[in-house]
């Protein structure tokens, strides 16, 4: 608490006083939810045609398999999103360079 004041008002009974307090609340700067950190992918490698073609082929194969799976069974939107996210992340890790903890790692 930074500041506390008591005030008498006409509408408050004589044995009660209005208390006004000024508080300072510091929130945590970085909240963690227990999930892993985001991965940042280096998209400048898509300028190379061989890497771009390899990415397109791998991407289309993964998403075709995912679409076939989603057509067969009825699932929730959350499950669909998790499948799409996992497919895209796995393709990116397989084809691209990615940044992890400030260092550049190479995956092929």
Residue pairs with C-beta under 8 A, 6 or more apart in sequence:
1 21
1 22
1 23
1 24
2 22
2 23
2 24
3 21
3 22
4 19
4 20
4 21
4 22
5 19
5 20
5 21
6 17
6 18
6 19
6 20
7 17
7 18
7 19
7 20
8 17
8 18
9 18
12 18
39 89
39 92
39 93
39 98
39 99
39 100
40 98
40 99
41 92
41 96
41 97
41 98
41 99
42 96
42 97
42 98
42 99
42 104
43 96
45 51
45 96
45 97
46 52
46 55
51 95
51 96
54 95
55 91
55 95
55 96
58 91
58 94
58 95
59 88
59 91
62 87
62 88
62 90
62 91
63 84
63 87
66 83
66 84
66 87
69 83
70 80
70 83
92 98
93 107
94 107
94 108
95 107
95 108
96 107
97 104
97 105
97 106
97 107
98 105
98 107
99 105
